[in-house]
Amino acid sequence: MFAYIVFALGKFPHPVKSRIFLGLQGIVMVAASVSSSIGIVSYFGMDITMIVTEVVPFLILAIGVDNMFIITKTWDKRRAAAPKEPVE
């Protein structure tokens, strides 16, 4: 998944525009959200089912990757439309 994100979002092998760290940060964000949600559920004593451990990480990964694509493409369009203006 990481390699797909890097190749699809960036301009490989350009060292700056390859967006390797964006892909890495997206994967780290998904891992942190899954582990923290399982930790919170365990803290409150709720039962963890097989759906939570097998399906939810992939669902969160799909949503996170989709959001990375949407945000990156919007950023690129905004930069191309007004290259002199700061992007906020």
N, C-alpha and C positions, 0 to 999 in steps of 0.2 A: 504494500500500500504506500509505503514511504517513497519508493522509487517511482511509482505512478504519479504521485503528487508532484515530485520534483520535475519530472519530465513534462507533465501536462501544464504546469503553471509557469515554468521558467523557460529561459532561453539557454539551453544547455549547449556547450560547455562554458558559457560566459560566467566568470567568477562572481560577479555581483548580481546579475539578473537571473541566475539559476534558481534562486529562492530555496536553497537547500535548508536553511534555518527555518523558513516558514513551514515547510513540510515536517521538519523535526518538531517544531513547537506544536503543530497540530496534533501529532501523535502523542506527545507528552501531555497535552491538554486532555485528550481523551482518556489516557491512562490515569491521570490524576482525578478526573471526574468519576470514573468508574470505581476507583479504589476509595475515594472519599464517600461516595454514596453507599457502598457496601459497608464501610466503617460506621456511618451514621445509622444505617438500618440495624447493624449488629449491636451498636451501643444502646439502642432503644429496645432490644430484645425481640425484634421481629424475626420471623422465620425467613430464611433465604432459600428460594426454590431453585431448581435447575434452570428455569427460564432466566432468572437474574444472572446466573453465572455463565450461561452459554449464549443467550440471545442479546441481552442488553448491551454488552460491550460492542458487538458488531453494529447494532442499531445506532448507538452513540457515535461510533466511528463514521458511519455513513452520513449522519447528520452533520458532524464536525467537518468532514471533508467537503460536503456540499456547501457549507457556509464559507469555507476557505476559498472555494472557487468563485462564489458569488461576490464576496468582498474584494477579492483580487481583481476580478474582471471589472467591477465597478470602479475601483481605484485606477486601473489602466485607462478606462474610458474617460474618466474625469481628468487625468493627466494629459491625455491626448487632446481633449477639447480645449483646455486652457492651460498650456504649458508654463505660462509666466505667473499664474496665480498660485498662491500656496494652497495646498489641499488640507482641509481641516476636517 
